[in-house]
Amino acid sequence: MMLVCHIKRFFCLCYCFLFFSLSALHAKSANLDYAPFDRGESLEYQVYYSFIHAGTVTMGVDEQLHHMHGHNCYRVEVKGTSSNGLGVLGIKIADVWESYLDVELLCPYRFCSHIQENNYVRKERIDFDYKKKQAKVEVVESTHSMDKEISYYPIPSQGQIKDLVSGYYALRAIDTTKLKPGDKLTLNVLHDQQIYDNIEIVFLGKKMITTKLGAIMTLVFAPLVPTNDSIFAGERPVEAYISDDANKIPIKLKANLVVGAVDIELSSYKGLKEEISFQKP
């Protein structure tokens, strides 16, 4: 039962840390002259818990632009589904996140999520109103008989707060060439009806890693996560590896847990704006 609990908690948290780890560099962004991704881009990842294939994560940019709050927006969708291996353990997870990003600033105007874990369902929608400097959050969940709960949260100026998805896509337009090992980055994220201020991520440097797609040079980041009374273990339990190129796509994420370890690795991709350089063995 303890093992199952760890897997369920991490499978939900791994998405959060994937985006937390990759969204810290948005803070200095302003008007963007270059979006380093194209409509139609698609990324797929495999999630492993020790020897168990835990599930699949896909990230994609819609082929069409969407009109949201008077702005043209990219629609980005992230899906996470558990594997048959977890089904044997009584775990069935199907999660979907959507973010609508302004095509010029890459700031979010709407974020939606649909979380389903066995019989539990939670739906959330966030509308970012930069004129009023507030975010409207609507939540329904099965533990509250799907009654809608509405709350409001203050937000700073446009572009200074992100949801889980938009932060990562904003990162991809930022120059990372001046980062030095040991530099600490911070971000603000509105997630799960809570504003997380000044989340710290440490840049560890560059590293060549080997994946099933080949070897590639990456930028390595480690979010500073608490380990007391948590599922994580070690001084730096979570590390994220991002391609050291114009794409800046997540290549791999690894985490050490109190019981076992988890790896998330890129398994396929298409529609990238720039060529990616995997070195074949």
PyMOL commands that set and color helices and strands:
alter all, ss='L'
color gray80, all
select helices_A, chain A and resi 2-22+24-26+84-88+142-144+166-171
alter helices_A, ss='H'
color red, helices_A
select strands_A, chain A and resi 42-49+52-61+66-68+71-82+93-102+108-117+120-129+134-141+149-154+184-191+194-211+214-223+238-243+250-256+261-270
alter strands_A, ss='S'
color yellow, strands_A
deselect
rebuild
show_as cartoon
